[in-house]
Amino acid sequence: MINSERLTFEFVAAALAAGAVAANHAEVERILTHGGRATGARVRDRLTGESFDVRAKVTVNAAGAWAASMSAAACSLPARAL
């Protein structure tokens, strides 16, 4: 049986070991774009309420069931089911 929480933790741990940066309690307010491509996200710390931009060479939409609405919001398009 797969433990999804443990799998997620191991995935994040491997990414951190490879030089990634991770945040917990961070809610994406919107995807940042430039020239038609995602360049990061505007994020709100759910503990402090502070918002800040996170820039990235690669942006992964791992929003699960909310992925379609998150992608649509980034492009100002209506959400559609996947």
RALIN-V938338 format. One record per residue. N is the residue number from 1. RES is the residue in one letter. NEAR is the number of other C-alpha atoms within 12 Angstrom. Layout:
BEGIN
N;RES;NEAR
N;RES;NEAR
END
This chain:
BEGIN
1;M;5
2;I;7
3;N;9
4;S;10
5;E;10
6;R;12
7;L;13
8;T;14
9;F;15
10;E;14
11;F;16
12;V;19
13;A;17
14;A;15
15;A;14
16;L;14
17;A;12
18;A;11
19;G;10
20;A;17
21;V;15
22;A;18
23;A;18
24;N;14
25;H;15
26;A;22
27;E;24
28;V;33
29;E;24
30;R;27
31;I;34
32;L;29
33;T;24
34;H;15
35;G;8
36;G;11
37;R;18
38;A;25
39;T;22
40;G;24
41;A;31
42;R;24
43;V;25
44;R;21
45;D;19
46;R;16
47;L;13
48;T;12
49;G;13
50;E;16
51;S;19
52;F;22
53;D;21
54;V;27
55;R;20
56;A;20
57;K;15
58;V;16
59;T;22
60;V;19
61;N;23
62;A;14
63;A;15
64;G;13
65;A;14
66;W;17
67;A;20
68;A;21
69;S;25
70;M;30
71;S;32
72;A;19
73;A;23
74;A;28
75;C;20
76;S;16
77;L;12
78;P;13
79;A;17
80;R;14
81;A;13
82;L;12
END
